[in-house]
Structure formats: C-alpha cells, structure tokens
Amino acid sequence: LFERSGQFLRIYLPYLIICENTDKVKTYFETCLVKCILIFAHAKVWHLYNDHFRPTQRGKVSIALSSHWIKPQHMTEKNIKECQKSLDFVLGWFAKPIFIDGDYPESMKSNLSSLLPEFSEVEKKYIKGTADFFALSFGATLSFQLLDSHMKFQQLESISLRQLLYWISREYNNPQIFIVENSWFVSGSTKRDDAKYIYYLKKFIMETLKAIRYDGVNVFGYTVWSLLDGFEWHRGYSIRRGLFYVDFQSHDKKLMPKSSVLFYQKLIEKNGFPPLPENQPIEGIFPCGFAWGIVDNYIQVNTTPAQFLDSNVYVWDVHQTKKLIKVDGVFTSKRKRHCVDFAAIRLQISLLQEMHVTHFHFSLKWSLILPLGNLSVINHTLVHYYQCFASELLRVNITPVVALWQPMAENQELPVSLAKYGAWENPETIQAFAEYARFCFTSLGDHVKFWITMNEPSVKNLTYTAGHNLLKAHAKAWHLYDKEFRRSQKGKISIALQADWVEPACPFSRNDQDVADRILEFDIGWLAEPIFGNGDYPQVMRAWLHRRNSIDLYNFHLPYFSEDEKKLIQGSFDFFALSHYTTTLVGWEKEDALKYDHYLEVQMINDITWLHSPSRAAVVPWGLRKLLKWVKSKYGNVPVYVMANGIDDDQNMVHDKLRIYYIENYINEALKAYTLDNVNLQGYFVYSFNDKTAPKYGLYSYVANQYEPKLSMKHYREIIYNNGFPGPETPELVCPEEIASCPECHFFRTRKSLLAFISFIFVAFIVTIFVITYYSRRVERRYK
C-alpha cells in the first residue's frame, strides 16, 4: 500500500475497535492488552514507513483517534480532575504514549495498576513520536454515542470542538492537527433539506476557525463525514450523515445532493466565513423628533399613607406596640388628593430622567380600573395615580405612551366578569372594551397623546373567534377616538403587534422559504392584514386552513367579516407599532417531533452558532431590519415604531454585556432600515425599565428596594445623546430645542378664540378707564 500513496492513516479509531468487539474481549485486562497491541502495531507501521518509504515518497503517517469533550458538573478541583481522567481514559490512552513519552497517563496507571501492561524503556522510545500529525475524529456516533458511560466519570458531555482542540494543543505540545472526521446527523426520514446538519457543520467549522485564530491551535485540515448516506454503526439506517442523499428503497440507490453540499461548497469557495457587508455596522443618526423610549409592563401603583385623606387623628404608641392608635371622637378636615401623595411617582420619574428617554410606554390595568367591567364601579384612586404619573412625565418633557390593555396574567388582565364569561370569545367584550376606552380617553386624554389600544395580543394563545372579536374591539376604540377625541386632544392611536422575524432554515430551499412566508402571515399578518391591508385575513391563511380541513377532516374555522366590518377595521391605525425580540429558523422537513408544529407543518430549528441569552432567546440583530423591510413591502410607507426590543440576561450582573451588545446592534440595524431601506421609522423603545416588573430584562437592577443602573442603561443613554451612531463624516443635524410640556396649558390652547376676545375686552377696559381718568382730571383743573 505504501508503494501507491504517500500519506496514510494507520489503525483508524482504535478505541472504536475495542468497543465493537467487546463480546470477544472477556475481561478488562484483555481490553488493556488489545489496546497495547494496537499501539505497538501502529508504531511498527510508522517505523516501517519512516525507514523505507519516507525518503522517496515524502509523505506523512499517523493514527486517527476519536474523542469526546467533557466539562465538570461543578467547578471544583475534584470534578476538574475527573474530567482530565475521562479524557485520559479515552484519548490519552493512545495519545500520550505516541505524542509525549511512550507511556500511559498517570491517572490510568494509578487507577488500573496491574491491569495495565507495562512498557519497557526500549518500548517507550520505540512508541514515542510515531505520528507526524494529530488525526482527530469528533462526531456523534464515535465520540459520544458509543462512549462507555463509565468513561464520563459522572461529568457532563459537551460538543465543544474548540475546547477539545485547545486541550489537545496544550496537552500534547501543540501538534499539527488534522480533523479527519467531523459532523453530526439528521433523522433517517430527512431527505435533501438537511438544515440541522448544516448548522452543526457550521458550528464545528466555526469553532475550528476560532481555535486557529484566537487560541493559536495548529489545525491544518478538516474533513466532513461523510460523502454519502450509509450504514452508521449501531444506528444503522436510522440516521443520515452524508452530503449526498441515498434512496435506500430504490433499485439503483439514486444519489442526490443535499442542501449541505451547497453550504459546504460555498464555504470552501470562501475559505471560511468572511464578514458580509450587510452585517457590518454603519454610521449615521436618526431624524429630529425620533422617539427614544423605554417600556414598563405596568407602572407600580404605590401610595403613601393617606394622612390627609383620612379624617381621623392617630397617636403613635412609641413605647409598647409601636403602632398608630386612633383617637376616638377627634377629627380633622379632609383635603383633595394631590400627586405628591404618591411616593412612587417621584422615584420612577427621576430614573427616567437619568436615562434621557423622550418617551415612556406602559400599560393600564383594565381589571383594576373597572373591576366589574363597566362604569358601575371605578377605582378613582388608581385613575388619579395614572393622571398624576402622565402629568409628571410631561413636566419633565417625557411623552407618555399608554396601552389600554395588555394580556399578561392568566385571566388576560380582563375584569373578572368578562374573563368568567368567555373573555374575547364573547362578543359582549367588544362593547365593554369600547366603553372602557371612552372612559380612559376622557380621564387621561388631556395628558396622553400617544395611545395603544392593545399591546402584544398573543396569537399563540388566541382562538380564531377571539382574534376576530379583538380586531373589532380595536377598530371600535380607534374610531371612537378618531370621531370624539382626536380634534380636541390631538393624539394618535394604533395597535402594537408582537413581530419576531422568521427565516427559512435552509437558504437554498424553496420549501423552507414557503414555510417562512406562511408563518409570517399566521404570526403577524393574522392581525395586521385586516388593519393595515385589505380589511380581511391573509389569503394564505384561508387557503392553508381550507387545505388542512380537507386533508385532516379538522374544522379550523376562520370567521368572515361583513363588508361593514371590513370598512370599520381597515385603516384603523395612525402608525404601525411592533414588538420584536428574536428571530426563529423554520423548515419543512420533520426532524425533531418536540419542535414540530403539525398544524402548520413547520419544523423549528436552532442555529447553535448564534449568540443566545440565558432563556435561549437568539440574538439576531439583522432580523429586525428584515422585519422592518417586510412591513414596508407589505403595508407601504406607514410610520413605524419599534415599541419593545430587549433581551434577558443574568439578573445578578450589573455589567450586562450581552444586553449592551443586543441594544447597540439592534439599534444599528434599525438605523440601516431607516437610512438604507427608507423605512419610515419614527421611534425605538427598549424593553424593559427595571427588573422589578420584568425580572432579568431591566436596564435597572432591583435589589433590597433599591434601583441601580446597569451598564446597558448608560450605554443606551449615550446612544440617545448621540441620536444614533454619528461618525466623522456624518453631517450635523440641528434640531429645534423642545420646550417642556405644560399639562395645565391644555385649557388655554383649546380656547384661543375666547382668550383673544377676553384679552381684547380687558385692553379696551383699561384704555377706557385711562381715558376717563385723564379727562376727569383735566375738568377738575379747569374749574379750579
């Protein structure tokens, strides 16, 4: 064989040879003996090549070793040593004699003692150095599935190829490494669109590149396993690992290239992952008047003791109970409520001022304002609190953005009487919402000019009937404001929809693109198309449900709007408000039953190379730009506000680096949408204000009744101060200075004609008095 080729791997995967022949190896001593013989056999072949063939063929010879990676359950010294032992027993058994000193690892010798054959000094010298490079195999079957559980030493497996490469580099004197086998697997039923395989391949190659670039590991080659689908060891034909699909049921075993072939081909052409121009940050600023905001699900209603509202007199029992004791028969006069009665307002306003935001978005609690769902019982204290909060925001030049309803709790934050009788399934909820909206417009409209009817109604939890009624309720509230309140209050109103981006998992698959388009219509278009489009549900939804009902005998009934209802709903907006948090990959090939939606025939797929938060939310900034472009292409040049955008992070970290990266890059993608794609973007809001109301999402931590700004808050404040990301060549934008709003000035602004007439009468009165006084004095002088 050496006479035909100049570069060989001898004894391919010796650990596997032992595992596959355990029925022939009766004792552990025999196992150790077999491995000892394999090491000698390899060394003999290497010396044969080195002595007789290398001078003429100038090739290289090594042994291919398979290994897993292991990490400690807890970062203790004992667990770390157990991890080292695990690697010694699997990889080091062969690697240390060949690459270091000709002998077994110390951890093996101390644990196996007499079971492990001993090498003489001559044998050690003969074995040592019998490899021209380190040939590594790292894959699902050989590295993990066939690994004896005892070899893990109660530690945790990990598929981190980068960490294994770094360990090999440090453990075995930085050898040249050739990855002779690497990939993962897909289900045996997966055909040509093997997206899962692509993302594992992407992960492993990217980790190899990082090991080379950042860790200084000497990797000089990489090989994918395998070219064709085939028989995969103990898994047989139940999994596929080939780049080419093999139809095992066909007579001629036809071969067809998979999507992974195209991915690997393009990767080889580019020799890695060169940065894409569209993913590079840009410099620039947003326009004057751009809304920089922050979101809080619900502001905390916390009043001080009502010492001026309670007419009773109390004595403080200092010496015994330490409580207030009411003095019978003694009363004081009551006074009106004042905003200073609410202690929480001052603190929240000061924190918002520190952030330098221009807008603050929060939701009202319908269930608390009108507990019975109608005007028979009104929580006036709560309403007064909202009035005070909004007016105080205006005093410091922060615009309140108020949502009438947000479905957060189990009862969807509906009054009990409505939640009990069907919630949004009940058509009576539509009229109840309209009455509630009228009350809010009347009570808060002098202070609130930026309304959201419904904030993030979750399509995941909505039935088609509930969504139908919800749309009609929104439209009624919008028309109510438009007809009765807009002229006097001069505000704007719309609905805010949750809109995460959906990307086809396989960029080369038309089927995956069709799935992504369908999911966008079901997730966003369901509620957006009737309002911002043609007044009816997306045609894609109706066609899909008709097909499902025909095939599966299901009854997915999507209601119909009457022509009057279409006219009522269509155009019931002043802007497009969306909440965006992450991006999801979808495909049509069923791979993982737990992440497969049979109803929509969609497979959710995870790109494991993406950055993820502790809750496993993917950080994909470019998804926001794609979403904004999609909205523009679907609904025209409508004004757009990103009403919520945020990520969770470790709640105990004040230096929240993940959130800093998230905010900076998502805002930069929003800037691209505005400057490069001409999206009519008018505002951006970070979610969320603090950890008290949204644990792990806040820009302020909340510990022991104290708010502390995180590093991300200061970073966001700097972006607001710069109005984006100005560069040396960015033209200076001169914006007119905004004058702080005056809530009390609303009375005067709405009665200009009357005030002008009164002013005229007052001036005329003064002039008349002056004239009368002047001539009266002249007459007096004449008669004197």
GUMI-823819 format. One record per residue (C-alpha): y, x negated, z; residue in one letter. Coordinates in steps of 0.05 Angstrom, whole numbers, padded with zeros to 5 digits, always signed. Example, Ala and Ser with C-alpha at 12.3 -4.5 7.8 and 13.67 -1.06 7.14 Angstrom:
<nodes>
-00090-00246+00156A-00021-00273+00143S
</nodes>
This chain:
<nodes>
+00000+00000+00000L+00049-00056+00017F+00039-00081-00054E+00071-00017-00081R+00131-00007-00036S+00178-00050+00003G+00198-00003+00061Q+00147+00032+00105F+00139+00072+00169L+00073+00059+00202R+00039+00105+00252I+00081+00167+00244Y+00096+00202+00311L+00043+00172+00356P+00059+00219+00414Y+00040+00277+00369L-00026+00244+00350I-00044+00246+00424I-00021+00318+00433C-00060+00343+00373E-00125+00311+00396N-00126+00330+00470T-00195+00363+00461D-00223+00294+00442K-00187+00257+00497V-00222+00278+00562K-00183+00240+00615T-00113+00215+00626Y-00140+00144+00626F-00167+00155+00556E-00098+00182+00536T-00065+00119+00561C-00118+00077+00526L-00107+00112+00459V-00032+00100+00464K-00045+00028+00480C-00088+00021+00418I-00035+00055+00375L+00017+00005+00398I-00029-00053+00381F-00045-00023+00313A+00028-00016+00297H+00043-00087+00319A-00014-00114+00276K+00011-00079+00214V+00083-00103+00227W+00060-00175+00233H+00018-00167+00170L+00079-00145+00131Y+00124-00196+00163N+00077-00254+00148D+00052-00236+00079H+00098-00186+00044F+00169-00191+00071R+00188-00256+00036P+00174-00225-00032T+00187-00151-00021Q+00247-00158+00027R+00231-00091+00060G+00232-00062+00129K+00176-00033+00173V+00180+00008+00237S+00146+00064+00276I+00171+00135+00277A+00180+00162+00348L+00192+00234+00368S+00234+00251+00428S+00268+00308+00464H+00331+00305+00505W+00333+00325+00578I+00390+00338+00627K+00389+00345+00703P+00387+00414+00735Q+00438+00388+00785H+00478+00325+00783M+00441+00289+00838T+00413+00218+00838E+00342+00244+00844K+00348+00291+00784N+00380+00237+00742I+00321+00191+00757K+00273+00247+00738E+00309+00254+00671C+00301+00179+00659Q+00228+00185+00677K+00218+00243+00627S+00247+00201+00571L+00206+00140+00592D+00141+00180+00590F+00154+00210+00521V+00196+00159+00483L+00197+00097+00526G+00120+00093+00528W+00124+00066+00457F+00197+00045+00450A+00203-00003+00509K+00143-00047+00491P+00165-00051+00418I+00241-00056+00426F+00251-00090+00494I+00198-00134+00527D+00128-00115+00504G+00113-00077+00568D+00114-00005+00592Y+00174+00026+00630P+00175+00012+00704E+00175+00087+00721S+00108+00094+00685M+00077+00033+00717K+00097+00057+00787S+00071+00128+00775N+00008+00114+00735L-00011+00047+00766S-00085+00033+00749S-00089+00087+00696L-00042+00048+00651L-00075-00011+00614P-00040-00077+00626E-00014-00124+00572F-00024-00199+00578S+00036-00244+00567E+00009-00262+00498V+00001-00189+00481E+00072-00174+00504K+00100-00227+00459K+00058-00201+00401Y+00084-00129+00410I+00157-00144+00427K+00205-00138+00368G+00155-00107+00320T+00206-00059+00289A+00262-00072+00240D+00298-00007+00259F+00290+00051+00306F+00259+00111+00268A+00273+00175+00306L+00245+00245+00297S+00283+00302+00331F+00262+00373+00314G+00240+00439+00344A+00164+00432+00338T+00151+00358+00352L+00207+00344+00402S+00205+00408+00443F+00151+00459+00429Q+00092+00411+00433L+00121+00375+00493L+00078+00380+00555D+00116+00418+00609S+00097+00364+00660H+00136+00314+00618M+00201+00351+00634K+00195+00334+00709F+00228+00400+00727Q+00292+00384+00689Q+00326+00421+00632L+00314+00411+00558E+00374+00403+00512S+00381+00398+00437I+00439+00348+00442S+00421+00297+00388L+00486+00259+00401R+00468+00246+00474Q+00398+00222+00455L+00426+00175+00402L+00475+00146+00453Y+00419+00137+00504W+00375+00101+00454I+00433+00056+00435S+00445+00036+00507R+00372+00035+00529E+00345-00007+00471Y+00401-00057+00456N+00438-00018+00403N+00385-00019+00348P+00396+00006+00278Q+00373+00079+00279I+00344+00118+00221F+00335+00193+00234I+00270+00204+00196V+00262+00278+00213E+00311+00329+00238N+00325+00404+00230S+00308+00469+00264W+00272+00531+00240F+00281+00603+00218V+00235+00662+00222S+00177+00666+00174G+00206+00730+00146S+00272+00697+00127T+00278+00687+00053K+00334+00649+00018R+00396+00662+00060D+00377+00618+00119D+00445+00617+00155A+00414+00599+00222K+00382+00538+00192Y+00449+00518+00161I+00486+00519+00227Y+00433+00479+00264Y+00434+00429+00207L+00510+00427+00212K+00506+00416+00287K+00456+00358+00283F+00492+00322+00226I+00559+00332+00261M+00531+00303+00326E+00503+00244+00287T+00572+00232+00257L+00604+00236+00326K+00554+00187+00354A+00573+00138+00298I+00649+00149+00301R+00661+00159+00375Y+00602+00127+00411D+00590+00066+00367G+00517+00083+00354V+00488+00045+00295N+00458+00102+00254V+00447+00083+00181F+00406+00141+00153G+00390+00215+00161Y+00331+00256+00134T+00324+00331+00134V+00256+00363+00148W+00233+00390+00102S+00238+00397+00027L+00192+00457+00023L+00168+00512+00069D+00098+00495+00093G+00047+00497+00149F+00085+00479+00213E+00035+00451+00262W+00015+00501+00316H+00066+00552+00290R+00031+00557+00222G+00069+00600+00173Y+00106+00640+00227S+00168+00596+00218I+00202+00563+00158R+00236+00494+00157R+00242+00479+00083G+00304+00474+00039L+00264+00510-00015F+00233+00578-00004Y+00159+00584-00019V+00129+00652-00032D+00062+00642+00001F+00037+00710-00024Q+00049+00696-00097S-00005+00666-00142H+00037+00608-00166D+00072+00596-00099K+00140+00601-00133K+00196+00556-00106L+00268+00580-00099M+00327+00541-00069P+00356+00569-00005K+00428+00571+00016S+00415+00510+00059S+00403+00470-00005V+00474+00485-00028L+00502+00468+00041F+00465+00401+00044Y+00482+00385-00028Q+00557+00394-00016K+00553+00356+00050L+00521+00296+00014I+00574+00300-00041E+00630+00296+00011K+00590+00246+00054N+00605+00286+00117G+00658+00335+00139F+00726+00315+00111P+00784+00355+00141P+00802+00416+00099L+00876+00422+00080P+00878+00496+00100E+00855+00478+00171N+00909+00426+00183Q+00967+00447+00229P+01034+00459+00196I+01106+00451+00219E+01155+00508+00219G+01188+00562+00260I+01186+00637+00265F+01246+00681+00247P+01303+00702+00293C+01284+00761+00336G+01210+00743+00336F+01176+00776+00395A+01144+00726+00443W+01104+00766+00494G+01052+00767+00549I+01002+00821+00566V+00980+00851+00632D+00929+00907+00630N+00962+00942+00688Y+01021+00921+00730I+01007+00921+00804Q+01039+00980+00839V+01052+00955+00910N+01107+00987+00951T+01137+00963+01016T+01132+01008+01078P+01176+01068+01064A+01221+01056+01124Q+01279+01092+01091F+01237+01150+01064L+01203+01167+01130D+01250+01204+01177S+01210+01185+01239N+01231+01129+01287V+01180+01077+01310Y+01175+01027+01366V+01137+00962+01357W+01086+00952+01413D+01094+00877+01417V+01052+00863+01480H+00989+00905+01470Q+00968+00939+01405T+01018+00901+01361K+01026+00967+01322K+01083+01015+01308L+01085+01075+01355I+01122+01137+01332K+01176+01163+01379V+01168+01238+01384D+01229+01282+01373G+01273+01227+01345V+01290+01229+01270F+01336+01194+01221T+01366+01218+01157S+01328+01204+01092K+01357+01167+01033R+01340+01165+00960K+01289+01117+00932R+01314+01051+00906H+01280+00999+00862C+01285+00948+00919V+01234+00990+00956D+01181+00960+00910F+01169+00889+00933A+01120+00871+00877A+01172+00880+00823I+01216+00822+00843R+01159+00772+00843L+01130+00794+00776Q+01198+00793+00742I+01212+00723+00768S+01145+00698+00740L+01161+00729+00672L+01230+00697+00672Q+01197+00630+00687E+01154+00639+00625M+01215+00653+00580H+01180+00710+00544V+01221+00763+00507T+01170+00820+00513H+01122+00844+00567F+01064+00890+00548H+01029+00933+00599F+00992+01000+00602S+01007+01062+00643L+00953+01096+00683K+00945+01166+00657W+00894+01182+00711S+00943+01165+00766L+01007+01193+00736I+00977+01262+00723L+00914+01265+00767P+00896+01335+00743L+00910+01322+00670G+00971+01368+00668N+01041+01373+00697L+01019+01414+00758S+01012+01350+00799V+01056+01289+00784I+01055+01223+00820N+01131+01215+00825H+01126+01150+00865T+01086+01117+00810L+01133+01143+00756V+01192+01117+00795H+01158+01049+00801Y+01148+01046+00725Y+01222+01066+00715Q+01244+01011+00762C+01199+00959+00731F+01223+00975+00660A+01296+00975+00680S+01289+00909+00717E+01256+00879+00656L+01315+00900+00614L+01364+00869+00664R+01334+00801+00650V+01330+00813+00575N+01255+00825+00571I+01234+00883+00528T+01181+00928+00560P+01123+00946+00513V+01086+01005+00543V+01018+01034+00525A+01006+01106+00544L+00931+01097+00550W+00880+01040+00553Q+00805+01053+00561P+00787+01003+00615M+00747+01036+00671A+00682+01075+00666E+00720+01141+00663N+00763+01110+00607Q+00824+01118+00653E+00827+01192+00638L+00845+01244+00690P+00783+01268+00726V+00789+01339+00699S+00788+01312+00627L+00734+01259+00638A+00689+01311+00671K+00691+01358+00612Y+00675+01313+00554G+00734+01265+00552A+00752+01252+00479W+00693+01294+00456E+00732+01355+00480N+00788+01377+00432P+00829+01400+00491E+00841+01327+00509T+00885+01323+00446I+00936+01372+00472Q+00931+01343+00542A+00949+01274+00514F+01008+01303+00475A+01036+01335+00539E+01026+01270+00577Y+01061+01232+00521A+01120+01280+00524R+01126+01270+00599F+01126+01194+00591C+01177+01195+00535F+01222+01239+00577T+01213+01199+00642S+01214+01128+00614L+01246+01134+00546G+01314+01111+00569D+01284+01044+00587H+01225+01037+00539V+01238+01029+00464K+01171+00999+00444F+01112+01046+00452W+01037+01041+00441I+01000+01107+00441T+00931+01078+00453M+00915+01006+00468N+00849+00978+00441E+00806+01042+00437P+00737+01011+00434S+00699+01031+00371V+00635+01003+00403K+00636+01059+00454N+00665+01115+00412L+00625+01171+00380T+00650+01196+00313Y+00673+01261+00345T+00711+01224+00399A+00744+01178+00348G+00763+01239+00307H+00798+01272+00366N+00830+01206+00387L+00863+01198+00318L+00891+01268+00321K+00918+01257+00391A+00952+01193+00369H+00983+01228+00309A+01009+01285+00353K+01042+01236+00401A+01073+01198+00344W+01102+01260+00310H+01126+01285+00378L+01166+01221+00388Y+01190+01220+00317D+01217+01291+00319K+01243+01298+00390E+01258+01229+00418F+01269+01177+00364R+01341+01198+00347R+01365+01193+00419S+01321+01137+00445Q+01319+01095+00380K+01250+01066+00395G+01187+01053+00355K+01115+01073+00366I+01045+01058+00339S+00973+01047+00359I+00942+00979+00378A+00872+00965+00350L+00823+00911+00370Q+00811+00870+00308A+00765+00810+00313D+00751+00776+00247W+00682+00779+00215V+00659+00722+00169E+00597+00720+00125P+00547+00673+00158A+00526+00644+00092C+00586+00626+00049P+00541+00625-00014F+00511+00694-00004S+00538+00757-00037R+00495+00798+00010N+00527+00767+00071D+00597+00780+00042Q+00579+00853+00032D+00556+00858+00105V+00621+00826+00130A+00662+00875+00088D+00623+00933+00116R+00631+00911+00188I+00706+00903+00180L+00711+00975+00155E+00669+01001+00213F+00704+00959+00266D+00776+00963+00242I+00780+01009+00182G+00750+01068+00220W+00814+01079+00258L+00862+01041+00214A+00849+01073+00146E+00867+01144+00167P+00933+01120+00197I+00954+01062+00152F+00916+01082+00090G+00900+01148+00055N+00893+01193+00116G+00817+01193+00114D+00760+01148+00136Y+00740+01089+00093P+00695+01107+00034Q+00649+01051+00054V+00634+01087+00120M+00618+01153+00087R+00574+01121+00034A+00536+01080+00085W+00524+01138+00132L+00501+01182+00075H+00451+01128+00055R+00426+01119+00126R+00418+01194+00135N+00378+01199+00071S+00332+01140+00087I+00321+01147+00161D+00329+01222+00170L+00383+01208+00221Y+00444+01251+00230N+00504+01205+00233F+00558+01257+00222H+00627+01231+00205L+00675+01291+00212P+00723+01312+00158Y+00798+01322+00164F+00832+01382+00135S+00889+01369+00087E+00939+01386+00141D+00906+01337+00189E+00906+01282+00136K+00981+01292+00127K+00990+01292+00203L+00953+01226+00212I+00972+01188+00150Q+01034+01146+00162G+01037+01159+00237S+01059+01087+00252F+01120+01043+00256D+01082+00978+00256F+01011+00950+00256F+00991+00926+00326A+00926+00888+00334L+00889+00851+00388S+00849+00791+00366H+00805+00746+00408Y+00750+00713+00367T+00710+00711+00302T+00638+00731+00290T+00588+00709+00237L+00545+00763+00205V+00487+00761+00156G+00437+00809+00124W+00373+00770+00137E+00340+00793+00202K+00328+00732+00245E+00337+00750+00318D+00318+00820+00340A+00363+00817+00401L+00424+00805+00358K+00406+00851+00300Y+00440+00918+00291D+00391+00964+00256H+00443+01018+00248Y+00489+00974+00205L+00434+00927+00183E+00472+00866+00206V+00448+00802+00240Q+00498+00769+00288M+00495+00693+00281I+00527+00639+00323N+00555+00574+00295D+00535+00527+00350I+00585+00475+00326T+00644+00519+00344W+00681+00510+00409L+00662+00564+00459H+00691+00590+00524S+00650+00598+00588P+00635+00670+00567S+00611+00644+00499R+00671+00670+00460A+00680+00628+00398A+00747+00592+00388V+00761+00601+00313V+00836+00597+00300P+00831+00607+00225W+00800+00675+00237G+00868+00702+00258L+00901+00680+00193R+00845+00712+00152K+00852+00776+00192L+00928+00779+00180L+00918+00767+00106K+00865+00822+00104W+00913+00871+00138V+00967+00855+00087K+00919+00863+00028S+00893+00930+00055K+00956+00963+00081Y+01014+00928+00046G+01074+00892+00076N+01072+00932+00141V+01106+00899+00203P+01050+00867+00244V+01047+00849+00318Y+00991+00808+00349V+00991+00848+00414M+00938+00808+00451A+00906+00740+00438N+00872+00700+00492G+00810+00664+00518I+00774+00658+00585D+00769+00591+00620D+00745+00563+00685D+00783+00603+00738Q+00787+00544+00784N+00822+00500+00734M+00898+00497+00734V+00895+00446+00678H+00864+00495+00628D+00857+00450+00567K+00815+00500+00529L+00868+00554+00533R+00922+00504+00512I+00882+00486+00450Y+00869+00560+00437Y+00941+00583+00443I+00971+00526+00403E+00922+00532+00345N+00921+00608+00341Y+00998+00610+00340I+00997+00556+00286N+00950+00599+00244E+00997+00658+00255A+01054+00614+00230L+01014+00598+00168K+01004+00672+00156A+01079+00683+00162Y+01104+00624+00122T+01048+00612+00071L+01019+00682+00062D+01083+00721+00071N+01053+00767+00124V+01107+00809+00157N+01090+00782+00226L+01142+00802+00278Q+01110+00784+00345G+01056+00749+00384Y+01031+00764+00454F+00985+00721+00497V+00931+00753+00539Y+00937+00751+00598S+00993+00747+00650F+00952+00727+00711N+00882+00720+00740D+00892+00776+00790K+00889+00832+00738T+00848+00794+00685A+00804+00741+00720P+00796+00676+00681K+00846+00698+00626Y+00912+00689+00661G+00968+00639+00649L+00979+00642+00725Y+00923+00630+00774S+00919+00675+00835Y+00892+00646+00899V+00906+00669+00971A+00962+00717+00949N+00997+00660+00912Q+01011+00654+00838Y+01010+00584+00808E+01028+00569+00736P+00973+00537+00695K+00986+00482+00646L+00977+00532+00589S+01037+00573+00614M+01082+00512+00609K+01055+00497+00540H+01067+00568+00516Y+01137+00566+00545R+01151+00503+00504E+01127+00538+00440I+01173+00597+00456I+01231+00550+00468Y+01220+00517+00400N+01205+00584+00367N+01143+00553+00336G+01128+00482+00314F+01191+00450+00286P+01186+00383+00251G+01236+00331+00228P+01245+00367+00162E+01247+00438+00190T+01315+00469+00175P+01353+00490+00237E+01352+00565+00248L+01416+00591+00281V+01402+00656+00316C+01455+00700+00347P+01453+00699+00423E+01423+00761+00453E+01463+00799+00505I+01425+00823+00565A+01408+00896+00561S+01442+00946+00606C+01399+01006+00624P+01459+01045+00651E+01496+01035+00584C+01449+01085+00550H+01493+01143+00576F+01555+01113+00543F+01520+01092+00478R+01496+01163+00465T+01564+01196+00479R+01611+01152+00439K+01650+01211+00407S+01660+01244+00475L+01683+01179+00506L+01731+01166+00449A+01762+01235+00458F+01768+01226+00534I+01799+01157+00523S+01850+01188+00475F+01868+01243+00525I+01874+01191+00581F+01921+01147+00539V+01962+01208+00518A+01967+01229+00591F+01991+01160+00613I+02043+01158+00556V+02067+01229+00574T+02075+01210+00648I+02112+01147+00628F+02160+01185+00582V+02173+01240+00634I+02186+01188+00688T+02232+01148+00642Y+02277+01206+00622Y+02278+01235+00692S+02308+01171+00719R+02360+01169+00663R+02381+01240+00680V+02387+01221+00753E+02432+01162+00737R+02477+01205+00693R+02491+01255+00748Y+02503+01201+00799K
</nodes>
